[in-house]
Amino acid sequence: LLLNPGSNGFASISASGVPQFGPMHLRQSNQVSYNTPAYKGFDAKVAVALGEKAALGPGVTARNAVGASLRYNQGPVLATLALHQSGQDTAAGANKQNAYNLALRYNLGAATVSADFYSNTNQQATGSEPALPGTVLGLREPRGPWAYDAQFGRVRDNGLDYAGSAKATGTSDLINLGVHYYLSKSTMLYARATHVRDSNSGFNGQPYVAAWGISPTLSGLDANQSASTVALGLYKSF
Protein backbone atom coordinates (compact mmCIF):
# COMPACT_ATOMS: atom_id res chain seq x y z
CA LEU A 1 0.00 0.00 0.00
CA LEU A 2 1.33 3.27 -1.07
CA LEU A 3 0.04 5.22 1.93
CA ASN A 4 1.28 2.60 4.31
CA PRO A 5 4.77 2.09 2.89
CA GLY A 6 6.10 0.37 5.99
CA SER A 7 4.64 -2.76 4.45
CA ASN A 8 6.83 -2.57 1.35
CA GLY A 9 9.74 -0.34 2.29
CA PHE A 10 9.18 1.93 -0.67
CA ALA A 11 8.98 5.25 1.13
CA SER A 12 9.49 6.85 4.49
CA ILE A 13 6.08 8.49 4.98
CA SER A 14 3.36 6.44 6.59
CA ALA A 15 -0.06 6.95 8.09
CA SER A 16 -0.66 6.16 11.73
CA GLY A 17 -3.48 6.52 14.21
CA VAL A 18 -5.30 4.89 17.08
CA PRO A 19 -4.39 1.19 16.62
CA GLN A 20 -7.83 -0.26 17.23
CA PHE A 21 -9.50 2.12 14.79
CA GLY A 22 -6.82 2.83 12.19
CA PRO A 23 -7.42 1.28 8.73
CA MET A 24 -3.84 0.07 8.20
CA HIS A 25 -2.39 -3.08 9.73
CA LEU A 26 0.96 -4.57 8.73
CA ARG A 27 0.46 -7.97 10.29
CA GLN A 28 -1.90 -10.07 12.43
CA SER A 29 -1.03 -12.19 15.42
CA ASN A 30 -2.55 -15.63 15.96
CA GLN A 31 -3.23 -16.13 12.26
CA VAL A 32 -3.81 -19.45 10.51
CA SER A 33 -3.99 -19.41 6.72
CA TYR A 34 -4.35 -21.81 3.81
CA ASN A 35 -3.17 -21.34 0.23
CA THR A 36 -4.74 -23.44 -2.51
CA PRO A 37 -2.61 -24.99 -5.24
CA ALA A 38 -2.38 -22.92 -8.43
CA TYR A 39 -4.62 -23.91 -11.33
CA LYS A 40 -4.33 -22.26 -14.75
CA GLY A 41 -2.90 -19.15 -13.14
CA PHE A 42 -5.45 -18.96 -10.31
CA ASP A 43 -4.88 -19.53 -6.61
CA ALA A 44 -6.72 -18.49 -3.45
CA LYS A 45 -5.99 -17.89 0.22
CA VAL A 46 -8.14 -17.82 3.35
CA ALA A 47 -7.03 -16.73 6.80
CA VAL A 48 -8.41 -16.52 10.34
CA ALA A 49 -6.77 -14.66 13.22
CA LEU A 50 -8.17 -15.34 16.68
CA GLY A 51 -8.55 -12.19 18.74
CA GLU A 52 -8.89 -14.09 22.04
CA LYS A 53 -10.39 -10.91 23.49
CA ALA A 54 -6.92 -9.40 23.81
CA ALA A 55 -6.97 -5.97 25.47
CA LEU A 56 -6.41 -3.14 22.96
CA GLY A 57 -7.19 -0.30 25.34
CA PRO A 58 -9.48 0.61 28.24
CA GLY A 59 -12.68 -1.38 27.70
CA VAL A 60 -11.66 -2.47 24.18
CA THR A 61 -10.88 -6.11 23.23
CA ALA A 62 -10.03 -7.76 19.93
CA ARG A 63 -12.51 -9.77 17.87
CA ASN A 64 -11.59 -12.52 15.42
CA ALA A 65 -10.37 -11.40 12.00
CA VAL A 66 -11.05 -13.20 8.72
CA GLY A 67 -9.76 -12.64 5.22
CA ALA A 68 -9.71 -14.17 1.76
CA SER A 69 -8.04 -13.45 -1.56
CA LEU A 70 -8.18 -14.67 -5.14
CA ARG A 71 -5.18 -14.20 -7.45
CA TYR A 72 -4.54 -14.65 -11.16
CA ASN A 73 -0.86 -14.69 -12.17
CA GLN A 74 -0.09 -15.80 -15.70
CA GLY A 75 1.83 -14.27 -18.57
CA PRO A 76 2.02 -10.48 -18.32
CA VAL A 77 -1.01 -10.23 -16.01
CA LEU A 78 -1.17 -10.25 -12.21
CA ALA A 79 -4.53 -9.50 -10.58
CA THR A 80 -5.59 -9.91 -6.95
CA LEU A 81 -8.88 -9.35 -5.14
CA ALA A 82 -8.75 -9.44 -1.32
CA LEU A 83 -11.40 -9.04 1.38
CA HIS A 84 -10.86 -8.60 5.11
CA GLN A 85 -12.90 -8.08 8.27
CA SER A 86 -11.68 -7.44 11.80
CA GLY A 87 -13.13 -5.68 14.82
CA GLN A 88 -13.23 -4.85 18.48
CA ASP A 89 -15.71 -5.31 21.31
CA THR A 90 -16.38 -2.14 23.30
CA ALA A 91 -18.76 -1.13 26.07
CA ALA A 92 -21.06 0.33 23.38
CA GLY A 93 -21.01 -2.83 21.27
CA ALA A 94 -18.95 -4.19 18.36
CA ASN A 95 -16.85 -2.15 15.95
CA LYS A 96 -16.14 -3.84 12.61
CA GLN A 97 -13.56 -2.92 9.99
CA ASN A 98 -14.44 -4.10 6.47
CA ALA A 99 -11.92 -3.73 3.69
CA TYR A 100 -11.36 -4.79 0.11
CA ASN A 101 -8.43 -4.40 -2.25
CA LEU A 102 -8.24 -4.89 -6.02
CA ALA A 103 -4.71 -4.82 -7.46
CA LEU A 104 -3.74 -5.09 -11.13
CA ARG A 105 -0.33 -5.27 -12.82
CA TYR A 106 0.51 -5.64 -16.52
CA ASN A 107 3.97 -6.16 -17.97
CA LEU A 108 4.27 -4.34 -21.30
CA GLY A 109 7.83 -5.55 -21.78
CA ALA A 110 9.51 -2.16 -21.90
CA ALA A 111 7.64 -1.12 -18.73
CA THR A 112 5.21 -2.42 -16.12
CA VAL A 113 2.04 -0.53 -15.19
CA SER A 114 0.01 -1.15 -12.05
CA ALA A 115 -3.12 0.04 -10.31
CA ASP A 116 -4.54 -0.53 -6.86
CA PHE A 117 -8.05 0.26 -5.64
CA TYR A 118 -9.03 -0.20 -2.00
CA SER A 119 -11.55 0.85 0.59
CA ASN A 120 -11.76 0.55 4.36
CA THR A 121 -14.95 1.16 6.35
CA ASN A 122 -15.01 1.33 10.14
CA GLN A 123 -18.54 0.24 11.07
CA GLN A 124 -18.91 1.42 14.66
CA ALA A 125 -21.34 0.37 17.37
CA THR A 126 -22.58 3.97 17.51
CA GLY A 127 -23.78 3.71 13.88
CA SER A 128 -21.05 5.95 12.49
CA GLU A 129 -19.05 4.55 9.53
CA PRO A 130 -15.80 6.39 8.72
CA ALA A 131 -14.70 5.29 5.23
CA LEU A 132 -11.49 5.67 3.29
CA PRO A 133 -11.35 4.69 -0.39
CA GLY A 134 -8.05 5.08 -2.22
CA THR A 135 -6.39 4.65 -5.61
CA VAL A 136 -2.74 4.04 -6.45
CA LEU A 137 -1.21 4.13 -9.95
CA GLY A 138 2.34 2.98 -10.68
CA LEU A 139 4.90 2.67 -13.46
CA ARG A 140 8.25 0.81 -13.51
CA GLU A 141 10.77 1.05 -16.33
CA PRO A 142 13.78 -1.32 -16.26
CA ARG A 143 16.96 -0.46 -18.15
CA GLY A 144 19.72 -3.00 -17.74
CA PRO A 145 20.77 -3.08 -14.07
CA TRP A 146 18.70 0.09 -13.45
CA ALA A 147 14.99 0.37 -12.72
CA TYR A 148 12.93 3.55 -12.34
CA ASP A 149 9.68 3.77 -10.36
CA ALA A 150 6.92 6.34 -10.17
CA GLN A 151 3.77 6.08 -8.07
CA PHE A 152 0.84 8.38 -7.40
CA GLY A 153 -1.77 7.73 -4.71
CA ARG A 154 -4.90 9.52 -3.54
CA VAL A 155 -7.29 8.86 -0.65
CA ARG A 156 -10.45 10.81 0.08
CA ASP A 157 -12.35 10.26 3.31
CA ASN A 158 -16.11 10.57 3.75
CA GLY A 159 -16.11 13.51 6.13
CA LEU A 160 -15.64 11.54 9.36
CA ASP A 161 -12.56 11.04 11.50
CA TYR A 162 -11.44 7.56 12.64
CA ALA A 163 -13.54 7.86 15.82
CA GLY A 164 -16.69 8.77 13.84
CA SER A 165 -16.86 12.51 14.52
CA ALA A 166 -17.80 14.86 11.69
CA LYS A 167 -15.02 16.73 9.87
CA ALA A 168 -14.52 18.45 6.55
CA THR A 169 -14.17 15.95 3.69
CA GLY A 170 -10.44 15.52 3.17
CA THR A 171 -8.04 14.36 0.47
CA SER A 172 -4.45 13.19 0.68
CA ASP A 173 -2.15 12.91 -2.35
CA LEU A 174 1.20 11.13 -2.31
CA ILE A 175 3.93 10.88 -4.95
CA ASN A 176 6.84 8.41 -4.84
CA LEU A 177 9.81 8.53 -7.21
CA GLY A 178 12.52 5.89 -6.99
CA VAL A 179 15.58 4.51 -8.71
CA HIS A 180 17.15 1.05 -8.20
CA TYR A 181 20.54 -0.30 -9.18
CA TYR A 182 20.82 -4.11 -9.04
CA LEU A 183 24.22 -5.32 -7.92
CA SER A 184 22.90 -8.89 -8.32
CA LYS A 185 19.53 -10.66 -8.48
CA SER A 186 19.23 -10.46 -4.71
CA THR A 187 20.98 -7.16 -3.89
CA MET A 188 20.16 -3.63 -4.95
CA LEU A 189 20.89 -0.04 -4.07
CA TYR A 190 17.92 2.31 -4.01
CA ALA A 191 17.01 5.96 -3.64
CA ARG A 192 13.54 7.36 -2.88
CA ALA A 193 11.93 10.77 -2.92
CA THR A 194 8.43 11.10 -1.49
CA HIS A 195 6.01 13.99 -1.13
CA VAL A 196 2.59 13.96 0.54
CA ARG A 197 0.07 16.79 0.50
CA ASP A 198 -3.00 16.95 2.71
CA SER A 199 -6.32 18.74 2.43
CA ASN A 200 -8.60 18.78 5.48
CA SER A 201 -6.92 15.83 7.24
CA GLY A 202 -7.81 13.48 4.40
CA PHE A 203 -6.85 10.20 6.09
CA ASN A 204 -9.90 10.17 8.41
CA GLY A 205 -8.04 12.66 10.60
CA GLN A 206 -5.11 10.32 11.28
CA PRO A 207 -1.60 11.77 11.47
CA TYR A 208 1.24 11.05 9.10
CA VAL A 209 4.80 10.30 10.16
CA ALA A 210 7.57 11.57 7.89
CA ALA A 211 10.64 9.61 8.97
CA TRP A 212 13.96 11.18 7.91
CA GLY A 213 11.90 14.10 6.67
CA ILE A 214 13.35 17.24 5.08
CA SER A 215 10.19 19.17 6.00
CA PRO A 216 7.98 19.07 9.12
CA THR A 217 6.02 15.96 9.99
CA LEU A 218 2.58 16.07 8.41
CA SER A 219 -0.06 15.80 11.11
CA GLY A 220 -3.67 14.93 10.43
CA LEU A 221 -4.53 17.18 13.37
CA ASP A 222 -3.10 20.19 11.52
CA ALA A 223 -4.76 20.01 8.10
CA ASN A 224 -3.48 21.35 4.79
CA GLN A 225 0.20 20.65 5.40
CA SER A 226 2.69 18.76 3.27
CA ALA A 227 5.87 16.80 3.90
CA SER A 228 8.76 15.48 1.82
CA THR A 229 11.33 12.79 2.52
CA VAL A 230 14.34 11.24 0.87
CA ALA A 231 15.82 7.80 1.57
CA LEU A 232 18.91 5.88 0.45
CA GLY A 233 19.52 2.23 1.18
CA LEU A 234 20.78 -1.23 0.35
CA TYR A 235 18.26 -4.08 -0.05
CA LYS A 236 19.22 -7.74 0.25
CA SER A 237 16.82 -10.67 -0.20
CA PHE A 238 17.45 -14.24 0.97
Secondary structure, DSSP 8 states (H G I E B T S, - for coil): -TTSGGGTTS-SEEE---TTT-S--S--SSEEEEE---BTTEEEEEEEE--TT-EEETTEEE--EEEEEEEEEETTEEEEEEEEEEEEEETTEEEEEEEEEEEEEEE-SS-EEEEEEEEEEEE-TTS---EEEEEEEEEEEEETTEEEEEEEEEEE--SB-TTS-B----EEEEEEEEEEEESSSSEEEEEEEEEEEEESSTTTT--EEETTBSS----TTS-S-EEEEEEEEEEE--
